[in-house]
Amino acid sequence: MDKKYSKYQQNIIKNYYENRESISLQRLSELVTELYLAQGKGRQKQWKYIVGALEKLGLPEERIEHLRKKDDPRLLAELVEELMAKGK
């Protein structure tokens, strides 16, 4: 399926891939806030999204699993700050 994109669409796609890391970091920081507020099954659901975001950012599986087992939003918030500092 060879799709032809307009110049405008190509620019949107290009910009998305150029900013994918910052988009993932922003989403991860939003998920940290949601994790602070979540309880029970909602908390498990948030971790599912968090793990996906961390994988997209290329975090090692061991570190993701450590964060998941600790289930501490503060540790996750510190990681987000660390990742944002590296991006600057």
Jmol script that loads the backbone (N, CA, C; Angstrom):
load data "model"
ATOM      1  N   MET A   1       0.844  -1.166   0.000  1.00  0.00           N
ATOM      2  CA  MET A   1       0.000   0.000   0.000  1.00  0.00           C
ATOM      3  C   MET A   1       0.893   1.234   0.000  1.00  0.00           C
ATOM      4  N   ASP A   2       1.115   1.775  -1.150  1.00  0.00           N
ATOM      5  CA  ASP A   2       1.975   2.939  -1.318  1.00  0.00           C
ATOM      6  C   ASP A   2       1.106   4.189  -1.265  1.00  0.00           C
ATOM      7  N   LYS A   3       1.176   4.913  -0.131  1.00  0.00           N
ATOM      8  CA  LYS A   3       0.358   6.111   0.028  1.00  0.00           C
ATOM      9  C   LYS A   3       1.139   7.346  -0.349  1.00  0.00           C
ATOM     10  N   LYS A   4       0.466   8.233  -0.999  1.00  0.00           N
ATOM     11  CA  LYS A   4       1.056   9.520  -1.344  1.00  0.00           C
ATOM     12  C   LYS A   4       0.516  10.553  -0.361  1.00  0.00           C
ATOM     13  N   TYR A   5       1.422  11.239   0.300  1.00  0.00           N
ATOM     14  CA  TYR A   5       1.033  12.274   1.247  1.00  0.00           C
ATOM     15  C   TYR A   5       1.284  13.646   0.639  1.00  0.00           C
ATOM     16  N   SER A   6       0.403  14.572   0.999  1.00  0.00           N
ATOM     17  CA  SER A   6       0.604  15.948   0.545  1.00  0.00           C
ATOM     18  C   SER A   6       1.818  16.522   1.273  1.00  0.00           C
ATOM     19  N   LYS A   7       2.319  17.624   0.789  1.00  0.00           N
ATOM     20  CA  LYS A   7       3.467  18.287   1.421  1.00  0.00           C
ATOM     21  C   LYS A   7       3.139  18.635   2.876  1.00  0.00           C
ATOM     22  N   TYR A   8       1.934  19.095   3.112  1.00  0.00           N
ATOM     23  CA  TYR A   8       1.481  19.441   4.464  1.00  0.00           C
ATOM     24  C   TYR A   8       1.509  18.206   5.374  1.00  0.00           C
ATOM     25  N   GLN A   9       0.970  17.093   4.891  1.00  0.00           N
ATOM     26  CA  GLN A   9       0.951  15.858   5.668  1.00  0.00           C
ATOM     27  C   GLN A   9       2.371  15.359   5.935  1.00  0.00           C
ATOM     28  N   GLN A  10       3.236  15.478   4.938  1.00  0.00           N
ATOM     29  CA  GLN A  10       4.621  15.065   5.112  1.00  0.00           C
ATOM     30  C   GLN A  10       5.301  15.876   6.213  1.00  0.00           C
ATOM     31  N   ASN A  11       5.018  17.171   6.264  1.00  0.00           N
ATOM     32  CA  ASN A  11       5.590  18.026   7.300  1.00  0.00           C
ATOM     33  C   ASN A  11       5.078  17.648   8.690  1.00  0.00           C
ATOM     34  N   ILE A  12       3.811  17.328   8.792  1.00  0.00           N
ATOM     35  CA  ILE A  12       3.242  16.904  10.067  1.00  0.00           C
ATOM     36  C   ILE A  12       3.913  15.613  10.531  1.00  0.00           C
ATOM     37  N   ILE A  13       4.051  14.654   9.643  1.00  0.00           N
ATOM     38  CA  ILE A  13       4.691  13.377   9.978  1.00  0.00           C
ATOM     39  C   ILE A  13       6.143  13.601  10.381  1.00  0.00           C
ATOM     40  N   LYS A  14       6.844  14.417   9.631  1.00  0.00           N
ATOM     41  CA  LYS A  14       8.248  14.719   9.917  1.00  0.00           C
ATOM     42  C   LYS A  14       8.386  15.366  11.296  1.00  0.00           C
ATOM     43  N   ASN A  15       7.534  16.352  11.581  1.00  0.00           N
ATOM     44  CA  ASN A  15       7.580  17.034  12.881  1.00  0.00           C
ATOM     45  C   ASN A  15       7.284  16.080  14.028  1.00  0.00           C
ATOM     46  N   TYR A  16       6.346  15.164  13.823  1.00  0.00           N
ATOM     47  CA  TYR A  16       6.025  14.187  14.862  1.00  0.00           C
ATOM     48  C   TYR A  16       7.260  13.356  15.201  1.00  0.00           C
ATOM     49  N   TYR A  17       7.917  12.825  14.197  1.00  0.00           N
ATOM     50  CA  TYR A  17       9.076  11.967  14.455  1.00  0.00           C
ATOM     51  C   TYR A  17      10.259  12.747  15.023  1.00  0.00           C
ATOM     52  N   GLU A  18      10.393  14.015  14.643  1.00  0.00           N
ATOM     53  CA  GLU A  18      11.460  14.834  15.205  1.00  0.00           C
ATOM     54  C   GLU A  18      11.213  15.141  16.679  1.00  0.00           C
ATOM     55  N   ASN A  19       9.955  15.204  17.081  1.00  0.00           N
ATOM     56  CA  ASN A  19       9.599  15.569  18.450  1.00  0.00           C
ATOM     57  C   ASN A  19       9.043  14.401  19.265  1.00  0.00           C
ATOM     58  N   ARG A  20       9.222  13.201  18.769  1.00  0.00           N
ATOM     59  CA  ARG A  20       8.638  12.029  19.423  1.00  0.00           C
ATOM     60  C   ARG A  20       9.100  11.872  20.870  1.00  0.00           C
ATOM     61  N   GLU A  21      10.375  12.118  21.143  1.00  0.00           N
ATOM     62  CA  GLU A  21      10.879  11.960  22.509  1.00  0.00           C
ATOM     63  C   GLU A  21      10.238  12.972  23.456  1.00  0.00           C
ATOM     64  N   SER A  22      10.151  14.212  23.048  1.00  0.00           N
ATOM     65  CA  SER A  22       9.548  15.222  23.920  1.00  0.00           C
ATOM     66  C   SER A  22       8.054  14.959  24.113  1.00  0.00           C
ATOM     67  N   ILE A  23       7.403  14.430  23.092  1.00  0.00           N
ATOM     68  CA  ILE A  23       5.987  14.076  23.208  1.00  0.00           C
ATOM     69  C   ILE A  23       5.828  12.949  24.230  1.00  0.00           C
ATOM     70  N   SER A  24       6.704  11.948  24.167  1.00  0.00           N
ATOM     71  CA  SER A  24       6.652  10.830  25.110  1.00  0.00           C
ATOM     72  C   SER A  24       6.941  11.296  26.532  1.00  0.00           C
ATOM     73  N   LEU A  25       7.893  12.202  26.697  1.00  0.00           N
ATOM     74  CA  LEU A  25       8.193  12.736  28.025  1.00  0.00           C
ATOM     75  C   LEU A  25       7.014  13.515  28.595  1.00  0.00           C
ATOM     76  N   GLN A  26       6.375  14.293  27.751  1.00  0.00           N
ATOM     77  CA  GLN A  26       5.201  15.044  28.201  1.00  0.00           C
ATOM     78  C   GLN A  26       4.102  14.085  28.646  1.00  0.00           C
ATOM     79  N   ARG A  27       3.873  13.061  27.868  1.00  0.00           N
ATOM     80  CA  ARG A  27       2.841  12.074  28.212  1.00  0.00           C
ATOM     81  C   ARG A  27       3.205  11.359  29.505  1.00  0.00           C
ATOM     82  N   LEU A  28       4.476  11.036  29.681  1.00  0.00           N
ATOM     83  CA  LEU A  28       4.921  10.361  30.895  1.00  0.00           C
ATOM     84  C   LEU A  28       4.697  11.255  32.114  1.00  0.00           C
ATOM     85  N   SER A  29       4.978  12.530  32.000  1.00  0.00           N
ATOM     86  CA  SER A  29       4.761  13.431  33.136  1.00  0.00           C
ATOM     87  C   SER A  29       3.271  13.528  33.476  1.00  0.00           C
ATOM     88  N   GLU A  30       2.407  13.479  32.468  1.00  0.00           N
ATOM     89  CA  GLU A  30       0.964  13.459  32.714  1.00  0.00           C
ATOM     90  C   GLU A  30       0.556  12.174  33.422  1.00  0.00           C
ATOM     91  N   LEU A  31       1.171  11.073  33.034  1.00  0.00           N
ATOM     92  CA  LEU A  31       0.858   9.785  33.656  1.00  0.00           C
ATOM     93  C   LEU A  31       1.295   9.734  35.119  1.00  0.00           C
ATOM     94  N   VAL A  32       2.383  10.429  35.456  1.00  0.00           N
ATOM     95  CA  VAL A  32       2.829  10.484  36.848  1.00  0.00           C
ATOM     96  C   VAL A  32       1.742  11.128  37.699  1.00  0.00           C
ATOM     97  N   THR A  33       1.184  12.224  37.212  1.00  0.00           N
ATOM     98  CA  THR A  33       0.109  12.909  37.927  1.00  0.00           C
ATOM     99  C   THR A  33      -1.087  11.982  38.094  1.00  0.00           C
ATOM    100  N   GLU A  34      -1.436  11.292  37.037  1.00  0.00           N
ATOM    101  CA  GLU A  34      -2.569  10.372  37.101  1.00  0.00           C
ATOM    102  C   GLU A  34      -2.295   9.217  38.057  1.00  0.00           C
ATOM    103  N   LEU A  35      -1.042   8.778  38.128  1.00  0.00           N
ATOM    104  CA  LEU A  35      -0.683   7.694  39.034  1.00  0.00           C
ATOM    105  C   LEU A  35      -0.836   8.125  40.486  1.00  0.00           C
ATOM    106  N   TYR A  36      -0.458   9.363  40.797  1.00  0.00           N
ATOM    107  CA  TYR A  36      -0.625   9.879  42.158  1.00  0.00           C
ATOM    108  C   TYR A  36      -2.079   9.777  42.607  1.00  0.00           C
ATOM    109  N   LEU A  37      -2.991  10.003  41.686  1.00  0.00           N
ATOM    110  CA  LEU A  37      -4.415  10.042  42.022  1.00  0.00           C
ATOM    111  C   LEU A  37      -5.114   8.690  41.915  1.00  0.00           C
ATOM    112  N   ALA A  38      -4.503   7.740  41.233  1.00  0.00           N
ATOM    113  CA  ALA A  38      -5.163   6.467  40.942  1.00  0.00           C
ATOM    114  C   ALA A  38      -5.104   5.511  42.134  1.00  0.00           C
ATOM    115  N   GLN A  39      -6.118   4.658  42.189  1.00  0.00           N
ATOM    116  CA  GLN A  39      -6.186   3.615  43.212  1.00  0.00           C
ATOM    117  C   GLN A  39      -6.718   2.343  42.581  1.00  0.00           C
ATOM    118  N   GLY A  40      -6.386   1.212  43.194  1.00  0.00           N
ATOM    119  CA  GLY A  40      -6.932  -0.067  42.760  1.00  0.00           C
ATOM    120  C   GLY A  40      -6.626  -0.403  41.314  1.00  0.00           C
ATOM    121  N   LYS A  41      -7.676  -0.804  40.585  1.00  0.00           N
ATOM    122  CA  LYS A  41      -7.517  -1.194  39.185  1.00  0.00           C
ATOM    123  C   LYS A  41      -7.072  -0.030  38.309  1.00  0.00           C
ATOM    124  N   GLY A  42      -7.497   1.170  38.663  1.00  0.00           N
ATOM    125  CA  GLY A  42      -7.091   2.356  37.920  1.00  0.00           C
ATOM    126  C   GLY A  42      -5.581   2.556  37.975  1.00  0.00           C
ATOM    127  N   ARG A  43      -5.003   2.226  39.118  1.00  0.00           N
ATOM    128  CA  ARG A  43      -3.553   2.344  39.281  1.00  0.00           C
ATOM    129  C   ARG A  43      -2.836   1.325  38.384  1.00  0.00           C
ATOM    130  N   GLN A  44      -3.359   0.119  38.332  1.00  0.00           N
ATOM    131  CA  GLN A  44      -2.776  -0.914  37.463  1.00  0.00           C
ATOM    132  C   GLN A  44      -2.845  -0.471  36.003  1.00  0.00           C
ATOM    133  N   LYS A  45      -3.932   0.131  35.626  1.00  0.00           N
ATOM    134  CA  LYS A  45      -4.108   0.607  34.250  1.00  0.00           C
ATOM    135  C   LYS A  45      -3.102   1.710  33.934  1.00  0.00           C
ATOM    136  N   GLN A  46      -2.888   2.615  34.884  1.00  0.00           N
ATOM    137  CA  GLN A  46      -1.910   3.681  34.676  1.00  0.00           C
ATOM    138  C   GLN A  46      -0.515   3.110  34.495  1.00  0.00           C
ATOM    139  N   TRP A  47      -0.170   2.085  35.279  1.00  0.00           N
ATOM    140  CA  TRP A  47       1.150   1.465  35.128  1.00  0.00           C
ATOM    141  C   TRP A  47       1.321   0.836  33.753  1.00  0.00           C
ATOM    142  N   LYS A  48       0.249   0.306  33.214  1.00  0.00           N
ATOM    143  CA  LYS A  48       0.311  -0.267  31.865  1.00  0.00           C
ATOM    144  C   LYS A  48       0.734   0.810  30.864  1.00  0.00           C
ATOM    145  N   TYR A  49       0.123   1.988  30.971  1.00  0.00           N
ATOM    146  CA  TYR A  49       0.465   3.097  30.081  1.00  0.00           C
ATOM    147  C   TYR A  49       1.885   3.609  30.348  1.00  0.00           C
ATOM    148  N   ILE A  50       2.259   3.656  31.625  1.00  0.00           N
ATOM    149  CA  ILE A  50       3.588   4.136  32.002  1.00  0.00           C
ATOM    150  C   ILE A  50       4.663   3.226  31.438  1.00  0.00           C
ATOM    151  N   VAL A  51       4.473   1.927  31.572  1.00  0.00           N
ATOM    152  CA  VAL A  51       5.449   0.965  31.039  1.00  0.00           C
ATOM    153  C   VAL A  51       5.599   1.159  29.534  1.00  0.00           C
ATOM    154  N   GLY A  52       4.494   1.348  28.833  1.00  0.00           N
ATOM    155  CA  GLY A  52       4.554   1.587  27.388  1.00  0.00           C
ATOM    156  C   GLY A  52       5.339   2.843  27.053  1.00  0.00           C
ATOM    157  N   ALA A  53       5.106   3.913  27.812  1.00  0.00           N
ATOM    158  CA  ALA A  53       5.822   5.166  27.571  1.00  0.00           C
ATOM    159  C   ALA A  53       7.312   5.011  27.852  1.00  0.00           C
ATOM    160  N   LEU A  54       7.649   4.301  28.920  1.00  0.00           N
ATOM    161  CA  LEU A  54       9.057   4.081  29.264  1.00  0.00           C
ATOM    162  C   LEU A  54       9.757   3.238  28.200  1.00  0.00           C
ATOM    163  N   GLU A  55       9.053   2.253  27.667  1.00  0.00           N
ATOM    164  CA  GLU A  55       9.631   1.430  26.597  1.00  0.00           C
ATOM    165  C   GLU A  55       9.889   2.269  25.353  1.00  0.00           C
ATOM    166  N   LYS A  56       8.951   3.169  25.027  1.00  0.00           N
ATOM    167  CA  LYS A  56       9.140   4.039  23.868  1.00  0.00           C
ATOM    168  C   LYS A  56      10.350   4.947  24.034  1.00  0.00           C
ATOM    169  N   LEU A  57      10.639   5.322  25.284  1.00  0.00           N
ATOM    170  CA  LEU A  57      11.786   6.179  25.560  1.00  0.00           C
ATOM    171  C   LEU A  57      13.096   5.395  25.610  1.00  0.00           C
ATOM    172  N   GLY A  58      13.005   4.065  25.502  1.00  0.00           N
ATOM    173  CA  GLY A  58      14.208   3.236  25.452  1.00  0.00           C
ATOM    174  C   GLY A  58      14.812   2.924  26.803  1.00  0.00           C
ATOM    175  N   LEU A  59      14.029   2.993  27.862  1.00  0.00           N
ATOM    176  CA  LEU A  59      14.527   2.660  29.192  1.00  0.00           C
ATOM    177  C   LEU A  59      14.747   1.148  29.295  1.00  0.00           C
ATOM    178  N   PRO A  60      15.821   0.720  29.951  1.00  0.00           N
ATOM    179  CA  PRO A  60      16.078  -0.725  30.082  1.00  0.00           C
ATOM    180  C   PRO A  60      14.957  -1.437  30.854  1.00  0.00           C
ATOM    181  N   GLU A  61      14.677  -2.652  30.459  1.00  0.00           N
ATOM    182  CA  GLU A  61      13.609  -3.442  31.080  1.00  0.00           C
ATOM    183  C   GLU A  61      13.798  -3.578  32.590  1.00  0.00           C
ATOM    184  N   GLU A  62      15.057  -3.716  33.038  1.00  0.00           N
ATOM    185  CA  GLU A  62      15.328  -3.890  34.465  1.00  0.00           C
ATOM    186  C   GLU A  62      14.875  -2.666  35.255  1.00  0.00           C
ATOM    187  N   ARG A  63      15.150  -1.502  34.710  1.00  0.00           N
ATOM    188  CA  ARG A  63      14.767  -0.267  35.403  1.00  0.00           C
ATOM    189  C   ARG A  63      13.256  -0.088  35.407  1.00  0.00           C
ATOM    190  N   ILE A  64      12.618  -0.431  34.309  1.00  0.00           N
ATOM    191  CA  ILE A  64      11.159  -0.352  34.241  1.00  0.00           C
ATOM    192  C   ILE A  64      10.541  -1.278  35.279  1.00  0.00           C
ATOM    193  N   GLU A  65      11.052  -2.496  35.354  1.00  0.00           N
ATOM    194  CA  GLU A  65      10.520  -3.477  36.307  1.00  0.00           C
ATOM    195  C   GLU A  65      10.749  -3.015  37.746  1.00  0.00           C
ATOM    196  N   HIS A  66      11.905  -2.411  38.013  1.00  0.00           N
ATOM    197  CA  HIS A  66      12.197  -1.887  39.351  1.00  0.00           C
ATOM    198  C   HIS A  66      11.179  -0.815  39.738  1.00  0.00           C
ATOM    199  N   LEU A  67      10.918   0.115  38.825  1.00  0.00           N
ATOM    200  CA  LEU A  67       9.943   1.166  39.091  1.00  0.00           C
ATOM    201  C   LEU A  67       8.551   0.580  39.313  1.00  0.00           C
ATOM    202  N   ARG A  68       8.221  -0.402  38.506  1.00  0.00           N
ATOM    203  CA  ARG A  68       6.904  -1.043  38.602  1.00  0.00           C
ATOM    204  C   ARG A  68       6.732  -1.730  39.952  1.00  0.00           C
ATOM    205  N   LYS A  69       7.767  -2.440  40.394  1.00  0.00           N
ATOM    206  CA  LYS A  69       7.688  -3.148  41.676  1.00  0.00           C
ATOM    207  C   LYS A  69       7.604  -2.182  42.848  1.00  0.00           C
ATOM    208  N   LYS A  70       8.344  -1.073  42.770  1.00  0.00           N
ATOM    209  CA  LYS A  70       8.318  -0.076  43.854  1.00  0.00           C
ATOM    210  C   LYS A  70       6.968   0.637  43.919  1.00  0.00           C
ATOM    211  N   ASP A  71       6.342   0.835  42.759  1.00  0.00           N
ATOM    212  CA  ASP A  71       5.024   1.475  42.671  1.00  0.00           C
ATOM    213  C   ASP A  71       5.007   2.812  43.422  1.00  0.00           C
ATOM    214  N   ASP A  72       6.062   3.601  43.217  1.00  0.00           N
ATOM    215  CA  ASP A  72       6.214   4.883  43.907  1.00  0.00           C
ATOM    216  C   ASP A  72       6.222   6.023  42.883  1.00  0.00           C
ATOM    217  N   PRO A  73       5.168   6.829  42.862  1.00  0.00           N
ATOM    218  CA  PRO A  73       5.112   7.927  41.897  1.00  0.00           C
ATOM    219  C   PRO A  73       6.272   8.912  42.030  1.00  0.00           C
ATOM    220  N   ARG A  74       6.819   9.058  43.249  1.00  0.00           N
ATOM    221  CA  ARG A  74       7.949   9.977  43.434  1.00  0.00           C
ATOM    222  C   ARG A  74       9.167   9.523  42.653  1.00  0.00           C
ATOM    223  N   LEU A  75       9.425   8.214  42.644  1.00  0.00           N
ATOM    224  CA  LEU A  75      10.559   7.688  41.864  1.00  0.00           C
ATOM    225  C   LEU A  75      10.350   7.960  40.377  1.00  0.00           C
ATOM    226  N   LEU A  76       9.138   7.791  39.941  1.00  0.00           N
ATOM    227  CA  LEU A  76       8.814   8.028  38.532  1.00  0.00           C
ATOM    228  C   LEU A  76       8.957   9.513  38.191  1.00  0.00           C
ATOM    229  N   ALA A  77       8.530  10.380  39.099  1.00  0.00           N
ATOM    230  CA  ALA A  77       8.663  11.820  38.882  1.00  0.00           C
ATOM    231  C   ALA A  77      10.137  12.218  38.799  1.00  0.00           C
ATOM    232  N   GLU A  78      10.977  11.610  39.636  1.00  0.00           N
ATOM    233  CA  GLU A  78      12.415  11.877  39.593  1.00  0.00           C
ATOM    234  C   GLU A  78      13.006  11.433  38.257  1.00  0.00           C
ATOM    235  N   LEU A  79      12.541  10.298  37.754  1.00  0.00           N
ATOM    236  CA  LEU A  79      13.012   9.805  36.465  1.00  0.00           C
ATOM    237  C   LEU A  79      12.632  10.778  35.352  1.00  0.00           C
ATOM    238  N   VAL A  80      11.410  11.291  35.390  1.00  0.00           N
ATOM    239  CA  VAL A  80      10.970  12.247  34.378  1.00  0.00           C
ATOM    240  C   VAL A  80      11.863  13.488  34.410  1.00  0.00           C
ATOM    241  N   GLU A  81      12.163  13.986  35.601  1.00  0.00           N
ATOM    242  CA  GLU A  81      13.054  15.149  35.722  1.00  0.00           C
ATOM    243  C   GLU A  81      14.433  14.835  35.146  1.00  0.00           C
ATOM    244  N   GLU A  82      14.930  13.636  35.447  1.00  0.00           N
ATOM    245  CA  GLU A  82      16.232  13.203  34.931  1.00  0.00           C
ATOM    246  C   GLU A  82      16.231  13.173  33.406  1.00  0.00           C
ATOM    247  N   LEU A  83      15.199  12.589  32.825  1.00  0.00           N
ATOM    248  CA  LEU A  83      15.098  12.478  31.375  1.00  0.00           C
ATOM    249  C   LEU A  83      14.934  13.848  30.713  1.00  0.00           C
ATOM    250  N   MET A  84      14.196  14.727  31.354  1.00  0.00           N
ATOM    251  CA  MET A  84      14.015  16.074  30.802  1.00  0.00           C
ATOM    252  C   MET A  84      15.322  16.852  30.861  1.00  0.00           C
ATOM    253  N   ALA A  85      16.095  16.653  31.914  1.00  0.00           N
ATOM    254  CA  ALA A  85      17.383  17.334  32.047  1.00  0.00           C
ATOM    255  C   ALA A  85      18.343  16.860  30.957  1.00  0.00           C
ATOM    256  N   LYS A  86      18.292  15.587  30.617  1.00  0.00           N
ATOM    257  CA  LYS A  86      19.149  15.049  29.552  1.00  0.00           C
ATOM    258  C   LYS A  86      18.758  15.613  28.199  1.00  0.00           C
ATOM    259  N   GLY A  87      17.472  15.884  28.026  1.00  0.00           N
ATOM    260  CA  GLY A  87      16.971  16.380  26.750  1.00  0.00           C
ATOM    261  C   GLY A  87      17.307  17.826  26.477  1.00  0.00           C
ATOM    262  N   LYS A  88      17.688  18.548  27.506  1.00  0.00           N
ATOM    263  CA  LYS A  88      17.983  19.986  27.326  1.00  0.00           C
ATOM    264  C   LYS A  88      19.323  20.248  26.772  1.00  0.00           C
TER     265      LYS A  88
END
end "model"
wireframe off; spacefill off
backbone 0.3
color backbone group
